[in-house]
């Protein structure tokens, strides 16, 4: 396994600076964010460390040179929009950019691209799954043609009452993953697995590792702290009782998690994803969050 981090935590730094920060701490790799230029109103979205618009071999050579300079690999390219948005224009823009990211990964000789399935939270899950069956087979054929493996992150993308209960990412639970992989059995279609999203849903975050071991392409390491005093006061149907934290500061047993990965033979990237508000107040704090995460995980990620 190789330990890395998600580049979204360093939005104002160049790719050269991001890779330099990784090397200075000791990380092996970075998942590089590839949103289209223009930004996004969503927190940690809109970050572009590799611009995949008009990305050609010359740009790929420049990126590879930076990786060689710092001795840091790219674990995969990340782009997390709402492919199944109820807004047709938003959906089409997301599909076109995802294809650019896949093409860039091919030019870079990378194995992994990570994204979301998407979801129209105003529609019934059955209707969303029907749309998944319309939209995603062609995208997976595109992935296969590029020789890339697409990892779907399991975040429910549920942040407000307006998005309750469906959220903006259909692929949030094992029952959905089974249906997805039965519908599209391609070996190039799998998971970018983040245990924190299962903790958020009060689910077992270890057991799915065994069932879906052949679909685990990439890992996010983010912790989740259940604020039990808020949960006990508001109930599970309310919001605001779970807080994303850096590894070691929440409820995940990272020794047990990594031990299970070794049991099932996982040997891919594990990338720290920092979404901890306690470390958002400046560049020094963001670098500190990456150092803390490295200190927690590096002794056990072998």
Secondary structure, DSSP 8 states (H G I E B T S, - for coil): -EEEEEGGGGTTS-HHHHHHHHHHHT-SEEEEEB--TT--SSTT-S-BSS--TT--HHHHHHHHHHHHHHT-EEEEEE----TT-SSHHHHHHHHHHHHHHHHHHHHHT--EEEE-----TTS-HHHHHHHHHHHHHHHHHHHHHHT-EEEEE------SGGGTTT-S-S--SHHHHHHHHHH---TTEEEEEETHHHHHTT--SSHHHHHTGGGEEEEEE-EEEE-HHHHHHH-TTSSS-EEEE-TTSSS--HHHHHHHHHHHT--SEEEE----GGG-S-HHHHHHHHHHHHHHHTTT--
